Amino acid sequence: MLFEAIHWMVDLTQQTDITTFAHCYGGIVEIDLRQLLKQQSTIRHHQAWTSQRRVKRAIPDIEDVEWNSTLAYVHDRHAVFTFYSNSKDSHQRTHHIKRLHGMLPTLNSMQARKPNLYPTCVCRRCELEKEDNDHVWKCPSAAETTTEIWKEAMGKINEWGVQATNSYNAARKREYKRAVDRGRQVPRPVPIHWWPPSDADHVRGFSSIGGARAVHSGSPAPDRDEKPMWNVSDLLRGITPLSMLTEWSAVFRTPMSIAKTVLHKFVGYLEAQASELIWKPRCSATIAWEQSQGISAKDKTSKYTGPRGDWSQGYGYITHDGFCPCGASLATHDEGRCPGATKDPRAADERLLESLLGRRRLSMMERMGRIPFIRI
């Protein structure tokens, strides 16, 4: 006898033994209420974070960031929900967070804090331009170093690709063996082979990153986009763009997981080397200049009660004429309002409601729970 499958529908409003229902914007809450409140709080905090001007400037497109990799650099691959901590780890996380948000103590910030000690904020390496969080990674004196770091990272891609491919094939074999041991009939996995991309393939893969082709070739070259969202300096700060992952995955002709691992190691190498070869030499040059000016470490940490410098430029950045402190052109603003997310709890609640109704998926930064960092 065959039975036709029928979906059971329960109208909670018709239940007589339940007298009270939780509602969210007119809809009955059918999930754990405590989890809903935690999720609402997380999304509201996320909305407040994305509405900050320094975040808009430092991270132009939050939706185009591969956060698993990016946060792995910030937290040195230590999960944020553990109690692991020491002085070195805390110092490194602080540095990575400040770098990601454009909050490094560059000379323009120091001048705003203590104008009595810093009459100028000219970069002490190139001595040509004022130093802010954008100039640090684009300084003319660091151009040759950036090119060397890039070429070293490109020379390691095939090695990383072979390792990632071998790990991928081994994982598929383990899954196949487990399925066979459980008596399941599954097809035998076909091994994936790593095919070393050509130089032209790589150029197509990072063509969406502003300045990448110029760094790669060692000479200026036009970018594919007139106004690219990301630049090489963003990769040096540890940001992994999703758009670059998508394009490079097509170049590699491999599953997305392999391309993600290779790109994670590529950006991680750039980020680590930039700290050692760009940021630290910058600090050494700045400290040498401070000592020549008679500025001691005690002077920098002592309390200052005089008039402050101009902070209207935006934390860590210098705002040029015709631009907003968020980094965008004033012409892109709608009636003077800064583009991007705004600090609006109701807008955050609407995103939560749409996710509950299945109309959108929450981003990783909006979700509760553990963050599965990519391991090296």
Secondary structure as UniProt FT lines:
FT   HELIX           12..14
FT   STRAND          23..24
FT   TURN            25..26
FT   STRAND          27..28
FT   HELIX           33..50
FT   HELIX           53..58
FT   HELIX           62..64
FT   HELIX           67..74
FT   TURN            75..77
FT   TURN            80..81
FT   HELIX           87..101
FT   HELIX           107..113
FT   TURN            115..117
FT   TURN            124..126
FT   TURN            133..134
FT   HELIX           135..138
FT   HELIX           140..142
FT   HELIX           143..155
FT   HELIX           157..181
FT   TURN            182..183
FT   HELIX           199..205
FT   TURN            206..208
FT   STRAND          209..210
FT   HELIX           212..217
FT   STRAND          230..231
FT   HELIX           232..236
FT   TURN            237..238
FT   HELIX           242..252
FT   HELIX           256..274
FT   HELIX           275..279
FT   HELIX           280..292
FT   TURN            293..294
FT   HELIX           297..301
FT   TURN            312..313
FT   TURN            315..316
FT   TURN            321..322
FT   TURN            325..326
FT   HELIX           330..332
FT   TURN            335..336
FT   HELIX           345..356
FT   TURN            357..358
FT   TURN            364..366
//
